[in-house]
Amino acid sequence: MVSPGAWASSHIQRIFYNLGHRVGTHPFPFLIMPILLTVLSAVGLLKIYEENRIWYLYSPTYAPSHYEHAVATEFFQEKGGKFWVEVPVTARDTGNLLRPNYLEAVESLASYLLFNFTVPCNVDNQTLCSFDDLCVGKCNDNQIVPIFTLLYRNKTQRNHPNFRLTYPTMYLYNDEYYVGEQFSGVDVDQRTNVINSIRLIVLYFRTDMRSQPVANALTSWELQLLDYVDKLNHPLINISASSDGLISHEVRRNGFACIPYFGLSVTVVLLFSIASNFRRRDINISVGEAVCGVSGPLLAIGTTYGLVMLFVDFNSIVFIMPFLIIGIGVDDFFIMVHAWRMTNKHGTIAERAGKMMEEAGPSITITSLTNALSFMTGALTPTPAIRIFCLYTTAGVLIDFVYQTTFFAACIVFLNLREAKVAPRREKIGTVVEKVPSDHEEKVPNSIAANDAEQSNVNPYHEFVCWSKQKLATMIQSSSALRIEAIRQFPPSSGTSTEKSNAVKAHDASSVAIAEKSDIKHSHFIASYCKYLTNWSCRLLVYGIAIIYWMTAAYGWSKMQLKMDASNLILGDSPMRSIEWVYSTFTWRQAYSFYVDQLNSIAGNTLSTVVIALVIMALTCLLLIPNPISVISATAAMVSINVGVFGYLFLWDVNLDPITMCTVLMSIGFSVDFTAHISYHYYRNDSGWSNERRLADALSSIGYPMLQAGISTVLGIIPLLLVDSYMVYVFVKTVFLVIALGLIHGLLFLPALLLSIGDLNICGEEINLEFSLKDIKPEKPAIEQFTASAESSSSEMSKEPTEMVGNSSKTLTSSSSFPVSSDDQR
């Protein structure tokens, strides 16, 4: 019975082959449609609605604060809604404010903010308005400060029996004044309950927004107040400010602070893509592939914003999304380029495009689908901020998947079609081989000259092939352009252009054979690494490292703190940064009470969401990966990665909050990238191969692109470290951890596990563990194979490279073991 994964995998490969063949045949529509769609989606920007109500975004929709806010809104609706700002005041040394001059400074500040702190307005024919001008009803909520100051400074009145300065209620004759709202951090005389010290005084400015002009003026007043707080440098006191509007403004500023660094992120990723994708011979193609590989995600980001804004509110936290999409998109780029270079360069462009998509399509599908499903799980959470972020990111991942499999595939086709037209002109050797100084001549080795004497008499340019044999054989370990080097140094000779062309064809065919031998040598590291892991003592060492890793992660879990610190949502240089510390130090309450609603739900929501996401990832792997054991091993590694991400985040001073929940969902999707690839490529090979050989093939096929993808993702998000924000730091820390742990699992822990599973013979198959480089050595030495191929007829020169290297190399290539084409040697 065929497993669901095997059935789905075969159909996906067929679908992607047909798609790639269609792109290779008609690339223009696939190139232009994503661009047009991105331009058309810009219409969504006209319908943007920015949701920044902090009390709404960061508490569950069923939270009590939502109900209470709705009741209050309904009650005050006829008055235009309620406006409030708190101004906490402390001494610069956080000491007692009852010391001389401190109370007077607080009283003076309260009076200034009420009567003299003005903003431009258009209310009641006034152009400048103070809070007193905008306020209606009982405006001076801070009158208790001057009354208390007057009584406290006069020792006679302070000790008068009719004036009792007690806490939390103060008595003046028969009147009671509740001072617990304004005064905090209070010490009292234990016998009389009289106030001895005050360390925090909170000034309140509250009124009704009775009309739209008044509401606009009050908004300007609180924003200008925040600027005043930031610039105030009083010798005695420190002040801050807090309100729904101010915290929303600062959270918004936090998100927008990421925008300037996105260009830097794109530049860093582009430079890395060019450097890691560079081939000396095909500079234009290498650079073009990198530019297109980064352009695809950029188009996806633009399309995502435009389309999703038509249906979903926007929030500033969504500005993190482009950094993630760039990383995910470039990952696909590396896999596709690697698959393209594995194709037969002598095939048609359409055939190569089909083979590229057949090889890369399943891998890209697994990673894109699992990332999208992981974020889609987060979109089901009751916290609006998490839901909005996950909806945008889900759409971005899916759109990027479509663009990379169409737009980028079309770019590869166009670049190679262009190269196919330009290459013949560039490769004309007539001007290169004529009139080379005699001191560049080199004698052909006697052993080769004797064998080729007869052929040299037939074709004068055959000496080019004879001479280049030795050159190429000595350059097996090098990745330089073998053909160009040989032509550049070719000794002068005479002959017709046809003879030159035939000689070059013979050289090309021989170069491919030597290049494949060179790749076998180049893969020596992978073969040695796999051989090393087959040793049980080495694997036991790996398992020991894994145990230490899990124990450390478990210790991190024990340090987990459920903490709702709303100041983590704002920038480090915000004037409001200290308010959370002030309130938590001197009062019994939180600065933003709405945030406390998360305490009752964040742990349960996080646990349920993570479990659901992991189950969905496992089911997805089951449906897309052909082997059940591959699914089990990939799922186990995925769980291990996320256990580590959680544990090490808590060790890295990160608390469990909505931001952490978003990043954990991201890590679940990312972790599949590193585990599913290796498992998929390992189990797709012939079960008759030895475990070592299957692992070597998997690492050769996907190891380097996986490493490229991990590095590029980290490089893409590193510029965010320039933003002084807890929210941003959590994202960066999570990405770094999931990439580092993912690479460790994908290249160390999982290979050891796969080899152990093979040794235990779970599938009941006889598996031969004998594997070494001798399994892939050619039957003849490289130079002898070269000589044989050079002496063959012109028809033999046009055969596939695998037919020139011997039966062993044929088997290797057809089995996809170390499947690298000659393009990789350029």
N, C-alpha and C positions, 0 to 999 in steps of 0.2 A: 504493500500500500504506500502510495506516494504521500509524503508529509505535506501539510499546507504550505510550509515555507518553500519546499522544493517546487511545488506547482506554481506558487506565486512568483518565485524567483525566475523560473524559466519563462513565464509569460512577461514579466517585467523586462527581462533581457531582450525578448523578441520585440516588445513595444519600443524600447529605446533604440534597438538596431534600426527599426523602420523609421523612427523619428530622426536618428542621425543620418540615415541615407537620404531622407527627404531634405534635411537641412543641407547636406552636401550637394544635392542636385539643384535645389532652389533656395540659396541662402538669403537672398535679398529680403523676402517678406519677414523672415525670422529676425533679421537685423533691424528692420525699420519699425515693425509693429510695437515692440517694447518702448521705443522712443516716442512714437505717436501716443501710446497709451499714457505714458508719463506726462506728456504735455497736456493731454485732455483731462487727466485727473487733477490738474491744477485748479479746476473749477471748484473742487472741494474746499480750497483755501478761502473761497468767498463765503462759505457757510460755517466757518470755524466758530465754535463756542468754547471758550476757555473756562473750565470748572476749577476754581481755586478756593472754594469754601472749605477751609481746613477741617472744621468740625464735621463736615459731611464726608470728606475724602478718607479720613483716617480713623473712622469708627464704623463698625458693622451697621448695615442698613436697619437691622432690628434692634439697635442699641437704645437704651433709655434716653440718651441725650438727643437722639433724633426725634423721639416723641415729644420730649420736653421743649425742644426748639420749635417744633410745629405748633405746640400750644401757645408758646410765647409769641410766635410770629402772628398767629391768629388774634391774640389779645391786643397786640400793639399795632395791628395792621392799619387801623383807622388813623393812627398817629404817625404813619409812615415807617414804622420799625424803630428798634432801639439802637442807640449808639452808645458805646462805652469804651473808655481807655483807662488802663491802670498805669500809674507811674510809681514804681517802688523806689524808695530812697534809703540809702545806707551811708554810714560814715565811710570815708576812704579807707580807714583801717578796720572797718566792720565792727567798731566798738560802740559804746553807749552814745546815743544821740541826745541824752539829757545833759551832756557836758556843755559848758558855756559856748554860745554862738552857733551850736549845731541846730537847735530847735529854731532859732531865728533864721538860719539859712533855709530850712525846710519851709517855714512860713513865707519867706520871701519868694521862694520858687513857686509855691502854690498860688500866690497872688499874681505873679508875673504870667503864669500859664493861663490864668483865668481872665485877666483883664488886658494884658499888654502883648501877648503872643498872637500876632495877627497873620492872616493869609488873604490873598486876593479873593474876592467874592462878588456875587451879584444878587444880594439879598437886601430887600427894603431900601433900595437906592444907595446902598453902601458899596464901596469898592474894596475896602479892607475890613475884615471882620475878626474879632476876637471870639473866644469860646463863649464869653458872656453875651456877645451879640447874637450868637447862633442858638443859644440855649433857651429852652422854655421850661416853666415850672420851677422846681427846686434845683437851682443850678450849682450852688456852693456846697457840695458834699464834703468839702474839706474844712468847714468852719470849726470843727473840733480842734484842729491844730492850733490856731491862734488862741482859742479859749484855754486849752491846756497849757500853752506856753505862758500865757498871762498869769495863770494861777500858780504854775510850778516855779516861776522865777520870783514870785513874791512869797517869801518864807512865812510871812504872817498869814496870808490867805491860804497857803498850802496846808497850814496846821489848823485852820479854822474848822470848827465842827460842822459848819454848813457846806464845806467843800471837801469832799472825800475823793481823792484821786486814786481810786481803786480800779482793779482790772478783773473782768472785762467790761464792767459797767462803772461809769463815773457819775457821782451825784453832786448836783449844784442845787442847794436848797431842796426843793421837793421834786426837781426834774432829774430824770435819768438820761444819761448819754452813753450809748453803746460804743465803746472804743475798740472792741475786738476786731473790727473790720479794718481799721486804719493802723493799729499798733500790733506789731508782732515781735517775736524775740524778746519777750518781756520777762523781767525778774521782779518779784514782789516780796514785800516784807511778810514773812510767814505768820507773824502775829496779827498785823493790821490789814494785810492784803493791799497795801499801798504800793504803787509802782515805784521801783528803785532804778530801773534801767529799761531802755527801749533800743533795740538794734535795727528795727525796720519800721518805716512809716510808709504806707501806701496811699497815694493821692488818687482820687477817682474823679473822672470827668464823664458824666452821663447825661443824656438828653434824648429827645425824640427827633427823628428825621422827618419833620412835618411836611416837607416839600422836596422836589428834586433839586432845586438850587441850593437848599440848605444841606441836603445829603451830599452834593458835590463839594460844597465848601467844607463840610466836616471831614470828608475823605482827604481833601488837601491838607486840612489842619493836622490830622493824625500822621500823614506822611512827612509833613514838615517837622512835626514833633520828633519823629524818629531821627531825622537829620540833626535836629538840635541836640538830642540825646547823644548822638555819635560825636558831636563836636564840643560838647560841654567839658570844660576842664576846671571844675570848681576846687578850691583848695581844701574844702572840708568834706564834701559829700559826693557820692556817686549816684547816678540815676539810670533807670532803664524805662522801658515802656512795653505795654502788652495790650493786644486786642485781637479780635478775630481778623480784622482788616490788616493789621500789621503783620501777624504771623503768616497770613496768606500771601502778603506781599513779599515777605522774605523767603518763603518756600518757593514762590515763583522765581525769584531772583536766583535761588539756588539752582533750579533747572536751567535757566537761561545762561548761567555762568559756564555751562559745558559747551555751548555753541562755538565760541572762538577756538576751542581746541580740537574740534572735529576735523578742520582742515589739516592740522598737524598730524592727527591720527591717520588720515588718508595718505598723506605724504610719506609717513614712516612705513605704512603697509605697502605702498606702491614701490618704494625703494627696496624694501626687503623682497618683494615679489620679483622685481627685475634682477636683483643680485642672485637669488636662489634659483631663478629660472634661466639664467644667462647661458647662452651658448655662443662661443666665439665666432663660429662660422655663420650662424643665422642671427646676427645681432638684431636686425629689424623685426624678425618674427618674435624673438624673445621679448623685446621691449613692447611690441604690439600686443602680445598675449597678456603681459602683465597689466598694461593699460586697460585692455578690454575686461580682464578679470576683475579689476577694481571698479570699472564703469558699470558693470552689471548690478552689483549691490547698490551703487549710488542711484541708479535708475529705480531699483526696487524700493529704496527709501522714499524717493520722491513720489512714486505711485502709491505707496502705503499711506503716507500722510494725506494725499489728496482724496483717495477713495474712502479711507476709514473716517475721515472728518465729516463725510456726508452723513454718517450714521451714529458716530460715537463722539462724546464730548472729549475735549483735549485737556490734558494736564501737563504741567511742566516736567514731571518725572519721565514723561515719554521721550524727552531729549536724550535719555540714556540709550534708547533703542537703536539709533544709527550705529553706535559703536559696536553693538552686538551683531547687527546685520552685516557690517563690513567684515567682521571676523568670520562669520558663518559663510558668507559668500566667497571669500578668498579661499576658505577651506575647499569648497567645491572646485574652484579654479585649479588648485594644485592637483587634485585627483584627476580632473579631466585632461590637463596637460600631460600628466604622467601616462594616462591611458592612451593619448594620441601618440606619444613617442614609442609606445609598445607596438603600434600597428606597423604593417609592412609598408615601407615608404615607396615601394614600386607599384602598389595598388592605386586605384583611382581615388580621387578625393572623396567621392561619395561612399566608397567602400570603407575607407579609413575613418570617415566620420561615423558610419554605422558601427564599426568595431569599437571606436572610442566610446560611444554612448552605450553600447552593449556591455562594455567593461566597467565604465564609471557610473552608469545609471543606477544600478541597484544600491551601490554604496551611498550615492548622493540621496537617493530616495529614503534609505534607512535613516540617515542623519537628519535630513530636513523634516521628515514625517515625525520622528521622535521629538525633535525640538519643538515643532508646532504643537504636537499633542501635549507636551509638558506644559507649555504656556497656556494652552487652551484649558487645561485643568485649573490653572490659576485664575482664569477668567470666570470660573464658577464660584469663586470665593465671595463672601458677603461684603468685603471691604472695597469700596468703590475705587480707591487709588490703585490697589493691586489689580482689580478687574480691568480698569482702563489700560494700564501698562501692558497687561498680558494680551488684551485684544489687539493692540497695535503691534506688539511683537509677534504674535501668531500670524497676523496678516503679512508682516514683513518677511518672516521666514518662508512662507508659502510663495509669495510673489518673487522673492529672490530665487527660490528653487526653479520656478518657471522661467525666469529671465536667464539664469545660468545655463539651463538646458536648451535654450533657444538662442538668445542673443549672443552668449559667449561662444556657443558651438558654431554659430554663423560667423563670428569674428575669426575663429580658428580657420574655417574654410576659406574666407576671403584672404586672410594673410598668406595661406599656403597656395591659393590660386595665383595671387600676385607674385609670390616667390617662384612659382613654376614658370611664369612668363619672363621674369627677370633673370632667373638662373642661367639659361642658355647663353645669354649675352655676357654675363659675368664670367662664365666658365670657359669662354674661348681662350685657348692657350697659345694661339699663334704668336701673339705679341710677347708672351711670357717666355716661350722656349727658344726664341731666336736671339742670337748675339749675346749669349751669356759668357762672361769672361772665362778664359781657359783655366784660370786658377780655381774655378768652382767645380771642375771636372773631378769625378771620383771613379776609380777603377772598380769594375764589377768583380766580386769575388770569383776566384777560379772555379769553385764548385758549382756556382750558379751559371757562370759563363759557358762552361763546358756543356751543361745540360741544355742551354738555350741557344747554342751557336747556330743550329739549323734554322730555328725560328727567326733569329736575327737576320739571316740572309733573306728570308721571305718578306719580312716587314722591318724596315729600318728603325721604326719607332718601338719595336719590341724590346730594344735595350732599355727604354724607359721603364717598362714593366719589370725587367730583370733587375735593374738597379734599385727600383723602389721596394722590391721584396725585402732586401736587407734593411732598408730604412724603416719600413713598416714593422718588421719583426722586432727591431730594437725599440720601437715606440709603443709596444703592447701595453706597458704600464701607464702610458700617458693618455690624457684626455684631449690633447691638442688636435688641431685639424690635420689629420694625416695626409689627406689628399692634397691640400693646399701646400703643405710643407714639401711634399715630394715634387709637385709641379714647379714650385719656386726654385728648388735646387737642381732640377733636372738638367743633365749635361746637354750641350747643343748637339743637334743632329739634323739631318735633312729628311724630308719626306713630304708627302701630300697632306692636305687637310683631312682626307678620309682616313689615311693611316694614323694621323694624330688622334682622330676621333675613336678609332678602333682601340688604340692603345689606352686611351682614357677609360673606355668602357671596361677593358680588361682590368685596369687598375681599380675601378670602382667596385667591380665584383669581388676582386681579391680583398679590397679594403673592408667590405662587409664581413667577409669570413674572418679576417684578422680582428675586426672590431668585436665580433661575438666571442672570440677567444679572449680578447681583452676584458670583456664584461665578466667572463667566468673568473678571471683573475681578480677583477675588481670586487666580485662577490665573495671573495675569500673571507672577508671579515664576517659577513653574515653566516657563512657556513661554519666558521670557527666558533662564532657565538652560539649557534644552535648545537654544535658538538659539545660545547662547554656545558650547556644546560641539560644535556642528556645524562650527565654525571649526577647520580643521586646525591652525592655529598654537596655538590654545588646547589642542587635544588633545595636541599635541606637548609642551606644557608639562606636562600631566598625566602623560604617559609619562615625562618627565624626572624628575618627583617620584617616580614608581613605581620608576624605576631606582635613585634614591638610597635609597629605602626598602629595596629588595632588597639593595643593597650593604651597608647598615648591618646588615640581618638576617644576611647572610653573615658579616660581621665578628663578630657575636654568636655565631654557631655556632662560630667559631674559638676563642672564649673558653669553650666548654663544659667543665665539670669534672665528672667522675664521682666524686662524693664521698659517702660514707656516714657522715654525722654523726648519730648517734642522738640527740644532745642537741637536734636540731631537732624532735624529736617531743614535747618537753615545753615548758612555759611559760617565759617569760623570767625570771620571779621564782622559779623552782624552785631549791631548795638544791642540786640536782644539775646545775645549768646549767654549772658550771665544770669538771665532771669530765672532759668530753671534751678540753678544753684542757689540763688537767693531765696526762692520760695521753699525749696526742699530743706534748706538750712534753718530758716527762721520761722517757717509756718508749718501747719499740719496738712496743707492742701497742695495739690498740683497746680502748676501755672496754667495748664489747659485741661480742664476737667473732662472734656469730650474724649480725650486720649485714653483716659482711665478705663473707658468702656472696653477697650481692647484686652484688658487684663483678664476678663472673663471668657474670652473667645480665641485669642491668638494661639495659645498652645494647642487647643483641640483642633482649630482650623488648620494649623500648620501640619500637625500629625496626620490628620485625615487626608489633606491635600497631597502630602508627600507619598503616603501609602498608595493612594489612587493613581498618582502619576507613575510610581514604580510598577504597579500592576499593568498599567496601560503600556509602558515601555516594554515590559516582558512579552505581552500579547502581540505587540507590534513586531518585535523581533521574531516571535514564533511564526508570524504570517509572512515574514520577508526573508528569513534566513533558512536555508534548506535543511539544516541538520538540527535535530532536537538537542543534542549535546552542546552544540554551538550556542543555542539559545540559553541553556542552563548556565554555561560558563560565562557568557556575556552578561547575563542578569546578575550572577554572583559578583562579578567584577564591578558592575554598575552600582550594586548595593554597597560594596566595600568602598568605592570611591566617595559616595555620598555620606557614608558614615564618617569617613575621614574629613570631608569638607565641613560637616556640622561640627565635629569635635575640634578641629583646628581653628575654625572661626571663633568658637567660644574661648579658646586659649589666646586668640588674637584680639581680645577686648571688643568682641562684637556681641551684642545682646540679641535676644529673640524678640523681634518686633516686625512690623509690616515690611520694612525694607529688607530684612533678612529673609523673610518669607519669599519675596520676589526673587532674590538671588539664589535661594535654594532651588526653586523651580527651574531657574536657568541652569544650575549645575546638574540637575537630573537629565535635562536634555543634552547638555554638552558631554556628560559622562558616557552616553551611548556611543558617541563618535569614536571613542578610543577602544571600546570593548567589542562592539559589533563588527568593526572593520577586520580586526585580526581574526576573530572567530569565523566570520563569513569566508574570508580568503583561505583559512586553514582547512575548513571542512568542505570546501567546494572541490578540492583536489581529489585525485584518484585514491580510494581507500587502500589500494594496494601499495601505495608509496609508504616509505618509512615515516615515522612521526617527525624525525629530524628534517627530512626533505620537505614534508608538507609545511612545516613551520618556516623553513628557509624560503620557500616560495611565497608564503604569506607576507613575511617581512620584506622580501624583495619587491612584492607587488604594491604594498600599501605603507610600509614602514616609513620611507622617506617623505611621501606626501603627508602622512600623519604628523611627522615631526615638523614639517614646514607649516602645516595648519596650526599646530599648537603655538609655535613661535610667533607667527603672524597675528594670531588672536591676542596674545599677550602684548605684543608691540602696539597693536591698534588701540588698546585701552590704557596703556601706560601714560599718554598725555593727560589723562584725567587726574593723575596725581597732582597736577598743578592747581587743581580746584580744591580749596580748603573746605571740604564738606564731608561729614560723616557718611551721608548717603552715598556719595561717590566712592569714598574709601571702601565701603562694604562691597560695592560692585567690583572694584578692582581686586580686593582681597579674594573674593569668591572666584573670579575668573582665574587669578593666578593659582589658587589652590586646585581648582578643578582641572586646569591644564597640566599642572605639575603632577598631581596624583593620577590623572588620566594617562599621561605618558609613562609613568612608572608602572601602572597596571598593564597598559597595552604592550609595553616593550619588555617587561620583566616578570611581574606576577602572573599575568595571563599565559604567556608562553610556557612558564614552568608548570602551570596547572594543566594546560593542554597536553604537554608531554607526559605528565603523570597520568592523566586520563587514558592516554594511549597505551601506556605501560600496563595499566590495570585491565586493558582489553575489555572495556565495558560493552562494546558493541559485539563482542564475540568474534572479532576478526583477528586473523593472524597478521601481526604487524612486524615488519622487519625493521629492526633498529639500526641495521648496518647502513650507514650513509656517510660519505665523506666526499672530498673533492674528486676522488678517483671515479666516482659514479658519473661525473660529467666531463671527465677529461677526453679529448679527442683521441682517435685511434692512432693518429700520427702526430709528430711534433708540428707545431704551428708553421715552421718554415717549410717543412715538407708538404703540408697541405697547401701552403701558398704556392709552392712550385708546381704542384699538380694542377691547381686551378689555373695558373698562368699558362700552362702548356695545353690546356683544354681548347677545344674549338670555340668559335665565336658563339655558337648556339649554347654551349655550356656556360659561357660567360653571362648569359642573360637569365640563368636559372636563379631560383630563390637562394638567398644566402645560406639557408639551412642545408641545401643540397651540396654545398661545397665544403662543409665542415665535418662530415662523417656521420655515421649512423647515431652515435651517441649524442651529438649536438642536435640532430633531427629530433630525437626523442625528447630532449630537454625543451626545445622550443615549442614543439607541438603540445607539450604538457604544461606550458606556461611556467616552467621553473626558471627563475631568473629571467623573466620575459622583458628584455630591453632591446630595442631596435638600434640600428646603427646611428640613428639621430642622436642618441645619448652620448656618442663618442665625439661629436663635433666640437 
